Amino acid sequence: KMYRTVKATSGRQIFQPLHTLRATEKELLPGFHQFEWQPALKNVSTSYNVGIINGLSGWTSSLDDSPADTITRRFRYDVALVAALKDLEEDIMEGLRDTGMEDSACTLGFRVMIKECCDGMGDVSEKHGGGPAVPEKAVRFSFTVMSVSIQAEDGQEEVTIFTEPKPNSELSCKPLCLTFVDESDHETLTAVLGPIVAERNAMKESRLILTMGGMPRSFRFHFRGTGYDEKMVREMEGLEASGSTYICTLCDSSRAEAAQNMVLHSITRSHDENLERYEIWRTNPFSESVDELR
């Protein structure tokens, strides 16, 4: 009310943020960071103030495709990576100072390791469905910045200046794309994740120029898909998935044993061993029954 009175008597807009404040606010909006790729990313627009986009944009369905009955939203991959790096700006600059390297000399040679994972989120159905009819399962594709290292220009070895302290935590895991889809619907998943893969491939061939600590610096990204979900790992290694008698892919403890003893579990076999066991399970050289095999 007071604001209205002041405005009426003075005729001036008094709550107008200053330009510098407006600029800072913009810079603080998630995803609003100026950056550039050299060379420019193939088939990706150069605009950097991109918010949440429809995950099916750019996917032109031909006549013989069935229209995708899904709702999907995502960030553009490069914009999301920039936002994740800017979130870590203080840690990265602190890591640089700790190495004792001259800050102004470290503008090139940054290497960022990204862990990707994609997993179904199970049943997300509405209890009293009033919304659009969509699959009642969801899939999330996300990434984690695992480490940032720098290669000094005079050919010294690489120094790691940031390592994610909790790489498996939900908090360090940045969602990139959410889709209403059952993870077994390969066609829809391919349509949704195809552009993400294309963007990732383009970024492998280019380097990012981003202001960090007040100076433009150059980053290269390396992607590792280590976030495979357990069902997939078990399937690849020939183990039973949920409902298995064993509690873990790398341990011989059964559920019954684990219930008796919560403490003494150890890793008792490697992935290689699992693969050997899988071969025996698959080929069944001694023609054993299922129970004997298990």
N, C-alpha and C positions, 0 to 999 in steps of 0.2 A: 504494500500500500504506500509505504514511504517512497519507494522507488518511483511509483506512478506519479506521486505529487511532485517530487523533484524534477522528474522528466517534464511534467506539465508546465512548471514555473520556468524552468531554464530552457526547455525545448531541446535539451541535449541528451544524447544517449550516454549514460554515465558508466554503464557496465560493459564498455567495449574493451576487450583484452588488447594489450599492446601488441605491436607487430612481432616483437621478439618473443613474447609469450606465445603468440599464435604459432610462430614457427617452431618453437620448442615443443608445444603441444602436439603439433603434427609429427614431429620427430619421435615423440613418445607413443604415438598410436601404434598398435601392433602391426608390423608389416610395412610401415611407412619408413623405409630407409633407402637413401639413394645408393645405387650400385650400378656396376657395369660389367659386362662379360667381354673378354678379349680372347679369341674372336667372338662375335655375337653368336648367341645360341641359334642353332638351326631350327627353323619352324617354331620359334618361341618369340613372342612379342617383346620388345625392349622396354616396355613401360614397367616401372617398378612399384607404382602405388596400386597394386592389385590386391583386392580383398579375397573373400571367399567366393569361389566360382562353382558353377554347376559341373559336377564330375563327368557329365555326358557331353559337355560343350566340345565342339570340334569333332564329335562322332556323328558322321552323316550316315543315317541308316539307309541302305538300299532297299529296293522293293522286296527282295526275298528275305531280308532280316525281319524278325518279329520285333516290334518296338520294345525297348527295354522297359519292363514294368518295375522300375526302381527309382528311388530318390537317392541321389548321391551328391555330396558337397565336399570340396577339397580346396586346399591352398595350392598355388602354383609352386612346384618343388623348389625352384631357385629362391623365390620370395620367402618361403618357409625356412630355408637354410640360412638366408641372410638374417632373418629375425632371430633364429636360434643362436647364431654367432654374436649378434649384437647383445643378446641376453647375457652372453658370457664375456662381454667386453672387459669388465673389471678383472675377472680371473685371468684372462689372456694377457692383459697388460701387466698384471702382477707377476705372472709367470715369466714374462719377458724381462722384467726388472730383476727377478731372482737369478736369471742366468748370467747377469752381469754384462750382457751385450748392450751395445750402444743402441738406444731406442730408435734413433733416426736412421741407423744403418739397416734396421730390420724392416724393410718394406716389401721384400720379395721372399719367395721360398717357403711360404706357410703351407703346411699339409694338414688337411682335416680328414680324420677317419670317421666315417658314418656307418653305424649299424642299422640295418633296415629290418623291419619285421611286419608280417601281415598275418592276421589271425581272425577267426570268427569270434564274434562276441556272444554267440548263443542266442537264446530266445529274447527278443525285445518287444514282444507284441503288446499292444495296448490292451488294457483289461476291458475297456468298454469302447471298442474301436469306433471312433467317430471320424477319424482322419481318412486320407486316401488309402485305397487298398494297395498295400505293398507287402513284399515278403516279410515274414515276421522274424527274420534273422538279420544280423548286421555283421559287416566285416570292417575291420579297421586296419589301415596301412599306416605305419608310423616309423619314426627314425630317432636315433639317439646320437648326439655328438660324442663319440668315444674319446677322442684325443685331438689335440692340436700340437703340431711340432713345427720346428723351423730349421731350415738348412742354411747355415751362414754362407755368405757369398764366397768366402775364401776356401770353400771346399772342406770345411770341417765336418765332423759327423753331425747327424741330426740330433737336435735337442728337443725333448718333449716339454712344452710349456704349460699344457693343460691336460689333465686326465680326469674323466668323469668318475667321481668317487663312488657313485652308486649306479653302475651301468645297467643293472637289471631292475632299477626302481621305476615304478609307474611315473614318478615325478620327473625323471630325466628323459622320459619317452614322449616325443612330440608327435601328436596325431597329424597326419597329412591328409588323409582321405577317409571319409566315413560313407558307407554304402548300405542301403537296405538290400541285402541279397544273402542267399544261402551260400556258404563257401563252396558247395558242390556244384553250383551253377556256373560252369566254366565259361560259358559264352558271355554272360553279363559281366563276370569278373574281368575277362579279357578286354571287353569293351571299355571298362572303367579304368583298369590299371595300365592298359596299353599306352595312353598318353604320358602317364607318370614315368614309365620305363623309357619312352622316347626322350623325355626331358632329362632323365638321369644320364642317358647315353650322350646327349648333347653336352652336358656339363662335364663329362669325363674328358672331353676334347678341348676344354676351354679353361680359362682361369678367371676368377672373380676379383674385381677391383672394388674394395670396400673401405670406407674410412673407419679406422679404429684407433682410438687414442689420439684423435685429431690429425692423423695422417693417412693418406690412401695406401692400402697394403694389398698384396696379391695372394690369393688363396687357391690352392688346387684341392679337389675333393676326391677321396677314394671311398668306394662303397663296398661294404661287406654284408652279405645276407646271413648273419649268424642268428637272427632271431627266429629260427624256425620253430613252429609250435610243436609241442611234444607228440601230438598224434602223428604228425608227418615224420618226425624222427623215428618214432616207433615203427611206422609203416615201412620206412626205408630199410630199417634194420630187422624187419620181420618179427617185431614184438607185438604182443597184444596191446590194444589201446586201453580206453577206460574200461574199468571192470576187470582188469587183469589181476591175477593172484599176486603179482610182484608190484612193489610200490614204486620202483624206479627203473629207468632204462639201463642204469649202470651198476645196479646193486642186486644181489641175489636174495635179498630179504623179502619174505612174503608178507602179506597183510597181517596174517595171524602173528607172525614173529614180531612185526613192528608194533602191534598192539600190546604185546608183552613187554617190549623193550624199546622205548622211544629214543634211546641215546646211541647205542652201539651200532650205527650203520656206517659202512665205509664203501668207497667205490671199489667194487671187486672185479670189474671187467672193463675193457676198453671198447671203443666203437668197432675196432678191427675184429675183436673177439665176437662181438655181436654179429658182425657180418658173416664170420665163419659159422656161427650157430645158425644163422639164417639159411646159409647154403644147405646145411644138414636138414633143417626143417623143410626147406623147399624141395630138395631132391629125395629126402627120406631114403638113404641108401640101404638101410637095414629093414625096410618095410615094417616099421613099427606102428603101433596104434597111436592115435592122437595123444592119449594120456601118457604113453611111454615117451613120446617125443617131447611133450611139455616137461 
